[in-house]
Amino acid sequence: MQETMRTEWDEYPMTLRPKHIEKIMKMSQKKTYEFLSSPPFHVARAGREIYISKLVFRNWLEGTNFDIFQKESSG
């Protein structure tokens, strides 16, 4: 099963666009743009264009955090 997921993610570019989010989340185009108007992850905007890091989106979707700069806990 993990192999299938890896292959699925590999078909997407490193920078996702709304059409990719729409496909992954199985949402309508309208719902996708509503979701991306105030997402729970970083979205880059250039004029009307929207760009989403695949790594950031995948981490959010899967509930993981691969922040290599994360502070070590002092305990």
C-alpha positions in Angstrom: 0.0 0.0 0.0 2.8 2.4 0.8 4.3 1.7 -2.6 1.0 2.8 -4.2 1.0 6.0 -2.3 4.6 6.8 -3.2 3.8 6.2 -6.9 0.7 8.4 -6.6 2.7 11.3 -5.1 5.5 10.9 -7.7 3.0 11.7 -10.5 2.7 15.3 -9.2 5.2 18.1 -9.7 7.1 19.6 -6.8 5.0 22.7 -7.0 1.3 21.9 -7.0 -1.4 24.0 -8.6 -5.1 24.2 -7.7 -6.0 21.5 -10.3 -3.7 19.1 -8.5 -5.3 19.9 -5.1 -8.7 19.4 -6.7 -7.7 15.9 -7.9 -6.0 14.8 -4.7 -8.8 16.1 -2.4 -11.6 15.0 -4.9 -13.3 18.4 -4.6 -15.0 20.6 -7.2 -13.1 23.5 -8.7 -15.2 26.0 -6.7 -14.6 24.2 -3.4 -10.9 23.9 -4.1 -10.6 27.7 -4.6 -12.7 28.3 -1.5 -10.3 26.0 0.4 -7.2 27.7 -1.0 -8.5 31.2 -0.1 -7.6 30.5 3.5 -5.7 27.2 3.7 -4.1 25.7 6.9 -0.7 25.6 5.1 1.5 28.1 3.2 0.4 29.0 -0.3 2.4 31.2 -2.5 0.6 33.7 -4.7 1.8 35.6 -7.7 -1.0 37.8 -9.0 -3.9 35.5 -9.5 -1.7 32.4 -9.7 -1.5 30.0 -6.7 1.4 27.7 -6.0 1.6 25.0 -3.2 4.7 23.1 -2.2 4.0 19.4 -2.6 6.0 18.6 0.5 4.1 21.2 2.6 0.7 20.0 1.3 1.6 16.3 1.8 2.9 16.9 5.3 -0.4 18.7 6.2 -2.6 16.1 4.5 -0.8 13.2 6.2 -0.4 15.0 9.5 3.4 14.7 9.5 6.1 17.2 10.0 9.5 16.9 8.3 10.8 20.3 9.4 14.6 19.8 9.4 15.0 23.1 11.2 12.7 22.2 14.1 14.1 23.2 17.4 15.2 20.3 19.6 13.3 20.0 22.9 15.4 20.7 25.9 14.2 18.1 28.3 
